[in-house]
């Protein structure tokens, strides 16, 4: 019981620390990690917090993942580093409100300091905003009942569905804030004036997704953004590098493609132990 209480207290402290990272003075640059090793690399390089990437976790096991596999992988990541970890739970891994709330309760038990929960579907369509509001209200009630400061980052996929309707994005963000969101996430938003407008119109930290063409962290901070998510970008970069190594070796028999710039066996062993 004492060990369980200590773990709960430790998770609570991390969640509180994660909240303060959104308050500046620097913008929060949040790497997306997919396994224990990737998490430990970013933690060792001095990043103050991490986020899981649900796509990356899925890719790392080579198949579509269900909730149990996702939760296990995310918990393993959170347990492996001494810094806060926010969990990407997509749209909650359930069609039912009760199921989503139950999953968030499990996420809290797993040591998450925050969550992303999105209003988009895989086909690019959006859920009715009232339905997402109900999810957020239920999650906020759960957090209050459990006295846990989970950072709820409400994601709207307006700019991923092709409409790029700034007014709709702002309206959804404000409705989600009223429902209890601590921050809003608008992936696909890239235009500087649009970013500045959302940051002005929404009263909580605005999260931007790092895509090609997105302004630099310093510029985003000037525009009013408070957080940048790298998502599955680091894994995409790592996969591209491995593919380049494979092609160089296959086409040219070139070992130097990997031997000239590799991590020592000792360093790799230390990261994985």
QUIKA-V289120 format. One record per backbone hydrogen bond with DSSP energy under -0.5 kcal/mol. CO is the residue of the C=O (numbers start at 1). NH is the residue of the N-H. If there is no record, write none. Layout:
# QUIKA-V289120
co = <CO CO>
nh = <NH NH>
This chain:
# QUIKA-V289120
co = <1 2 3 4 5 6 7 8 9 10 11 12 13 14 15 16 17 19 20 21 27 28 28 29 30 31 31 33 35 36 37 38 39 40 41 42 43 48 49 50 51 52 53 54 55 56 57 58 58 58 59 66 67 68 69 70 71 72 73 74 75 76 77 77 78 84 85 85 86 87 87 89 90 96 97 98 99 100 101 102 103 104 105 106 107 108 113 114 115 116 117 119 121 125 128 128 129 130 131 132 133 134 135 136 137 138 139 140 141 142 143 143 144 148 150 151 151 152 152 152 153 153 154 155 157 157 158 158 164 165 166 167 168 169 170 171 172 173 174 175 176 177 182 183 184 185 186 188 191 192 193 194 195 196 197 198 205 206 206 207 208 209 211 216 217 218 219 220 220 221 226 227 228 229 230 232 233 234 235 236 237 238 239 240 241 242 243 244 245 246 247 248 248 249 253 254 255 255 256 258 264 265 266 267 268 269>
nh = <5 6 7 8 9 10 11 12 13 14 15 16 17 18 19 20 21 22 23 24 29 30 228 31 230 33 51 53 39 40 41 42 43 44 45 47 46 84 31 86 33 54 57 58 59 60 61 61 62 63 62 70 71 72 73 74 75 76 77 78 79 80 80 81 81 50 113 114 52 89 116 92 118 100 101 102 103 104 105 106 107 108 109 110 112 111 151 87 153 89 155 127 124 121 131 132 133 134 135 136 137 138 139 140 141 142 143 144 145 146 147 148 147 150 152 115 153 154 182 183 117 155 185 119 160 161 163 164 166 169 170 171 172 173 174 175 176 177 178 179 181 180 205 154 207 156 189 190 195 196 197 198 199 200 201 202 184 226 227 186 229 211 214 220 221 222 223 224 225 224 28 208 30 210 233 236 237 238 239 240 241 242 243 244 245 246 247 248 249 250 251 252 254 253 255 257 258 259 260 261 268 269 270 271 272 273>
